[in-house]
Amino acid sequence: MGHSVAIHIIAVLRNPFDMIATQLLRSKQSNATVVPHNWVTKALDWQRQIHWAMQHLGKDWYVFSMEAFATDTEQQFRTICAWLDITCSDALVERVVRRTHHTVHESRFEVEWSAQDKKLIN
Protein backbone atom coordinates (compact mmCIF):
# COMPACT_ATOMS: atom_id res chain seq x y z
CA MET A 1 0.00 0.00 0.00
CA GLY A 2 2.59 2.56 1.02
CA HIS A 3 4.31 3.79 -2.11
CA SER A 4 7.33 5.95 -1.72
CA VAL A 5 7.52 8.99 -3.95
CA ALA A 6 10.77 10.84 -4.37
CA ILE A 7 10.50 14.54 -3.79
CA HIS A 8 12.50 16.74 -6.13
CA ILE A 9 12.80 20.44 -5.46
CA ILE A 10 13.68 22.91 -8.16
CA ALA A 11 14.67 26.41 -7.09
CA VAL A 12 15.04 29.26 -9.52
CA LEU A 13 17.18 32.11 -8.27
CA ARG A 14 17.46 35.53 -9.81
CA ASN A 15 19.94 38.33 -9.33
CA PRO A 16 18.63 39.92 -6.12
CA PHE A 17 18.96 43.44 -7.50
CA ASP A 18 16.79 42.60 -10.49
CA MET A 19 14.31 40.55 -8.47
CA ILE A 20 13.72 43.35 -5.97
CA ALA A 21 13.60 46.08 -8.61
CA THR A 22 11.11 44.18 -10.75
CA GLN A 23 8.87 43.51 -7.75
CA LEU A 24 8.93 47.20 -6.88
CA LEU A 25 8.23 48.33 -10.44
CA ARG A 26 5.30 45.89 -10.76
CA SER A 27 3.86 46.62 -7.34
CA LYS A 28 1.00 48.91 -6.46
CA GLN A 29 3.72 51.40 -5.61
CA SER A 30 4.58 51.55 -9.31
CA ASN A 31 5.44 55.24 -9.08
CA ALA A 32 8.06 54.45 -6.42
CA THR A 33 11.64 54.51 -7.60
CA VAL A 34 13.48 54.16 -4.29
CA VAL A 35 13.81 50.60 -3.00
CA PRO A 36 12.50 50.26 0.57
CA HIS A 37 15.06 48.65 2.88
CA ASN A 38 12.57 46.05 4.12
CA TRP A 39 12.17 44.76 0.53
CA VAL A 40 15.90 44.08 0.44
CA THR A 41 15.93 42.26 3.77
CA LYS A 42 12.89 40.14 2.77
CA ALA A 43 14.47 39.12 -0.53
CA LEU A 44 17.78 38.25 1.10
CA ASP A 45 16.01 36.29 3.85
CA TRP A 46 14.20 34.27 1.18
CA GLN A 47 17.47 33.44 -0.57
CA ARG A 48 19.11 32.51 2.75
CA GLN A 49 16.20 30.17 3.50
CA ILE A 50 16.63 28.46 0.13
CA HIS A 51 20.36 27.98 0.77
CA TRP A 52 19.70 26.70 4.31
CA ALA A 53 17.09 24.23 3.04
CA MET A 54 19.46 22.94 0.37
CA GLN A 55 22.11 22.24 3.00
CA HIS A 56 19.84 20.72 5.65
CA LEU A 57 16.81 19.13 3.99
CA GLY A 58 18.33 16.58 1.68
CA LYS A 59 20.28 16.54 -1.51
CA ASP A 60 17.50 16.30 -4.07
CA TRP A 61 17.65 19.94 -5.14
CA TYR A 62 18.24 21.43 -8.54
CA VAL A 63 19.05 25.12 -8.48
CA PHE A 64 19.57 27.36 -11.46
CA SER A 65 19.38 31.04 -12.21
CA MET A 66 16.61 32.73 -14.11
CA GLU A 67 19.28 34.46 -16.15
CA ALA A 68 20.80 31.12 -17.21
CA PHE A 69 17.38 29.79 -18.19
CA ALA A 70 16.60 32.89 -20.23
CA THR A 71 19.89 32.87 -22.11
CA ASP A 72 20.32 29.10 -22.56
CA THR A 73 16.78 27.75 -22.31
CA GLU A 74 17.18 24.58 -24.31
CA GLN A 75 20.23 23.33 -22.41
CA GLN A 76 18.80 24.32 -19.03
CA PHE A 77 15.50 22.57 -19.76
CA ARG A 78 17.21 19.43 -21.03
CA THR A 79 19.36 19.39 -17.89
CA ILE A 80 16.23 19.63 -15.71
CA CYS A 81 14.62 16.76 -17.63
CA ALA A 82 17.75 14.64 -17.19
CA TRP A 83 17.95 15.50 -13.49
CA LEU A 84 14.33 14.41 -13.07
CA ASP A 85 15.12 11.29 -15.09
CA ILE A 86 12.30 11.97 -17.52
CA THR A 87 12.26 11.98 -21.28
CA CYS A 88 11.35 15.33 -22.76
CA SER A 89 10.48 15.17 -26.42
CA ASP A 90 12.09 17.55 -28.86
CA ALA A 91 8.62 19.01 -29.46
CA LEU A 92 8.27 19.82 -25.75
CA VAL A 93 11.73 21.33 -25.60
CA GLU A 94 11.01 23.44 -28.68
CA ARG A 95 7.73 24.63 -27.15
CA VAL A 96 9.45 25.65 -23.91
CA VAL A 97 12.17 27.47 -25.84
CA ARG A 98 9.58 29.23 -28.00
CA ARG A 99 7.50 30.35 -24.99
CA THR A 100 10.45 31.60 -22.94
CA HIS A 101 11.51 35.23 -22.96
CA HIS A 102 15.23 35.19 -23.77
CA THR A 103 16.25 38.64 -22.63
CA VAL A 104 17.56 39.19 -19.13
CA HIS A 105 15.75 42.15 -17.61
CA GLU A 106 18.23 44.26 -15.73
CA SER A 107 15.60 46.28 -13.93
CA ARG A 108 18.11 47.11 -11.18
CA PHE A 109 19.07 50.22 -13.16
CA GLU A 110 15.50 51.57 -13.15
CA VAL A 111 15.34 52.16 -9.39
CA GLU A 112 17.41 53.89 -6.73
CA TRP A 113 19.37 51.94 -4.13
CA SER A 114 20.79 53.14 -0.85
CA ALA A 115 24.51 52.60 -0.38
CA GLN A 116 23.67 50.41 2.64
CA ASP A 117 21.42 48.12 0.57
CA LYS A 118 23.93 47.86 -2.28
CA LYS A 119 26.55 46.74 0.22
CA LEU A 120 24.13 44.32 1.90
CA ILE A 121 23.21 42.64 -1.38
CA ASN A 122 26.76 42.47 -2.67
Secondary structure, DSSP 8 states (H G I E B T S, - for coil): --------EEEEE--HHHHHHHHHHHSTTTT--B--HHHHHHHHHHHHHHHHHHHHS-S-EEEEEHHHHHHSHHHHHHHHHHHTT----HHHHHHHHHHS--S---GGGGSB--HHHHHHH-
